[in-house]
Amino acid sequence: MTKYGLMASFKCSGSWRTGWCASASKSVLSNHALKSLAPTLCLAGVMTYALADELRNFVAGVFIPQYHFPYAVALCFAQVLITLLVLNLLHVLDVVPLKRYSRSLGEKVLVPSIGISTHAVLAMWAKANSSHISLFSLTQPLLPIATVAFSFCQKLASPPSLVVPISILSGTSLLVTACRGLSDVEPLEYMYAPLALILHSLSLTWLAKVSEAERRNSPDAQAS
């Protein structure tokens, strides 16, 4: 088989996988039984994410303050490189479809990229400077409520049935964190913790808005 034959067969297999994934997702969305289970699945996803985040915070709280790393920016940059490596590997395996970089798309995601990067540096700084419960831990449960608030401000379509469970989970997590008590809060945390919360929620909302605009301007959406 020639080189062009191999490339053609690889492209055909990739397009077949993409079409199969799209048809499978459409059939799942058209199933009324699964639609009724959507709030439960979303709630399970939120709880799984919360448990994974708690495990990550535990590991970071054990190792980062123990060695006193003063390299918050370098650690966050290493996280970015690892994330890019994993995403490109999944793209090569036709598991995750990625768009090619364009200048217009880069300009759209510039603001959320800066916001998420700044939040990551601030969060890493908080973990490196405190081995106990800090003001950052107290403000993190407010992220879903802040994200929903920003989504309403930017007029994003969000299911209203999930607002109440998100508020209940955020309030419960906030109360549990507050009941544990705060350790010695550094003066900079009073400024950095609310700033990190605002940047994180605004970046997530901005990314959702960009994704919705790209989906609306896609050739498939225009054809339908």
KAHU-V354591 format. One record per residue. N is the residue number from 1. OMEGA is omega in whole degrees, -180 to 180 (none if undefined). NEAR is the number of other ideal C-beta (glycine too) atoms within 10 Angstrom. D_LAST is the distance of its C-alpha to the last C-alpha in Angstrom with 1 decimal. Layout:
N&OMEGA&NEAR&D_LAST, N&OMEGA&NEAR&D_LAST
This chain:
1&-177&7&38.6, 2&-180&7&38.1, 3&-179&7&36.5, 4&177&8&33.4, 5&177&9&33.1, 6&180&10&33.2, 7&180&10&30.5, 8&179&12&28.2, 9&178&11&28.9, 10&178&11&28.3, 11&179&10&24.9, 12&179&10&24.0, 13&178&11&25.2, 14&179&14&23.3, 15&178&11&20.0, 16&179&11&20.9, 17&179&14&21.8, 18&178&12&18.6, 19&178&10&16.5, 20&179&10&19.1, 21&-180&13&18.8, 22&179&12&15.1, 23&178&10&15.5, 24&179&10&18.6, 25&178&10&17.1, 26&179&10&14.4, 27&177&10&17.4, 28&-180&10&19.5, 29&-180&10&17.2, 30&179&9&16.9, 31&-176&11&20.7, 32&180&7&22.3, 33&179&6&25.6, 34&177&12&24.2, 35&179&11&22.4, 36&179&9&25.9, 37&-177&12&27.4, 38&178&13&25.1, 39&179&14&27.7, 40&179&10&30.4, 41&177&10&28.7, 42&178&15&28.0, 43&177&15&31.6, 44&177&11&32.8, 45&178&10&30.8, 46&180&16&32.4, 47&178&11&35.8, 48&178&10&35.5, 49&180&10&34.6, 50&179&15&37.5, 51&178&10&39.9, 52&178&10&38.9, 53&177&12&39.3, 54&177&12&42.7, 55&178&10&43.7, 56&178&11&42.7, 57&179&15&44.7, 58&-180&10&47.6, 59&179&10&47.8, 60&179&17&47.4, 61&179&18&50.0, 62&-170&10&52.4, 63&-173&11&52.1, 64&180&19&51.2, 65&-178&15&54.0, 66&-178&9&56.5, 67&176&7&56.3, 68&178&8&55.7, 69&175&14&53.0, 70&-172&9&52.9, 71&-177&11&49.9, 72&-179&19&46.9, 73&-180&13&44.9, 74&178&11&45.7, 75&178&16&44.7, 76&177&19&41.3, 77&176&14&40.8, 78&175&11&41.7, 79&179&12&39.0, 80&-180&13&36.4, 81&179&9&37.6, 82&178&10&37.5, 83&178&10&34.0, 84&179&10&32.8, 85&-179&10&34.7, 86&-180&11&33.2, 87&179&13&29.6, 88&176&12&30.1, 89&177&11&31.9, 90&178&13&29.0, 91&178&13&26.6, 92&179&11&29.1, 93&180&10&29.1, 94&176&15&25.2, 95&-179&11&25.3, 96&176&12&23.6, 97&179&12&21.0, 98&176&10&22.1, 99&174&9&20.8, 100&-178&5&23.4, 101&174&7&25.3, 102&-177&9&24.6, 103&-179&7&26.7, 104&178&7&24.0, 105&177&13&22.9, 106&177&10&26.7, 107&-179&9&27.4, 108&-177&18&24.8, 109&-180&16&26.4, 110&-178&11&29.9, 111&177&14&30.8, 112&178&20&29.8, 113&178&15&31.5, 114&-180&12&34.7, 115&-180&21&34.5, 116&178&20&34.1, 117&178&16&36.8, 118&178&17&39.2, 119&-180&23&38.7, 120&179&20&39.3, 121&179&17&42.5, 122&179&23&43.7, 123&177&20&43.1, 124&176&20&44.9, 125&-180&20&47.7, 126&179&24&48.0, 127&-178&22&48.3, 128&-176&19&50.8, 129&-179&17&53.0, 130&177&21&53.1, 131&-179&14&53.7, 132&180&12&53.5, 133&-177&16&51.1, 134&178&23&50.2, 135&175&21&48.4, 136&179&21&45.3, 137&180&23&45.3, 138&-178&19&45.6, 139&-178&22&42.7, 140&177&23&40.2, 141&179&20&39.6, 142&-178&18&38.4, 143&179&19&35.4, 144&180&21&32.9, 145&179&18&34.1, 146&179&19&34.0, 147&177&22&30.4, 148&179&20&29.3, 149&178&13&31.2, 150&178&19&29.7, 151&175&18&26.1, 152&179&12&27.1, 153&180&10&28.6, 154&175&13&25.4, 155&175&8&23.3, 156&179&16&21.3, 157&179&7&19.6, 158&-179&15&22.2, 159&-178&9&23.1, 160&-179&7&26.3, 161&-179&10&27.7, 162&-177&16&28.4, 163&-178&15&30.3, 164&177&10&33.4, 165&179&15&33.7, 166&179&18&33.2, 167&180&13&35.8, 168&180&11&38.2, 169&-180&17&37.9, 170&179&20&38.3, 171&179&13&41.3, 172&179&11&42.9, 173&178&19&42.6, 174&180&17&44.0, 175&179&10&46.9, 176&179&10&47.7, 177&-179&17&47.7, 178&-179&13&49.9, 179&178&7&52.3, 180&-180&11&53.1, 181&-180&8&54.5, 182&173&15&53.9, 183&180&13&56.0, 184&-177&8&57.5, 185&177&15&54.7, 186&-178&14&55.0, 187&-179&7&54.7, 188&-179&13&51.8, 189&179&22&49.7, 190&177&11&49.7, 191&-175&11&47.7, 192&-176&22&45.8, 193&176&22&44.5, 194&179&14&42.7, 195&179&14&41.4, 196&178&25&40.0, 197&-179&22&38.3, 198&-179&15&36.7, 199&-179&19&35.6, 200&-179&23&34.1, 201&179&22&32.2, 202&179&20&31.0, 203&178&22&29.9, 204&179&20&27.9, 205&179&23&26.2, 206&177&21&25.5, 207&177&17&24.0, 208&179&18&21.7, 209&177&17&20.7, 210&179&15&20.2, 211&179&13&18.1, 212&179&13&15.8, 213&178&11&15.6, 214&178&15&14.9, 215&180&10&12.1, 216&-178&9&10.5, 217&180&9&11.3, 218&-180&12&10.3, 219&180&7&8.7, 220&180&8&6.3, 221&179&10&5.3, 222&179&8&5.5, 223&180&6&3.8, 224&none&6&0.0
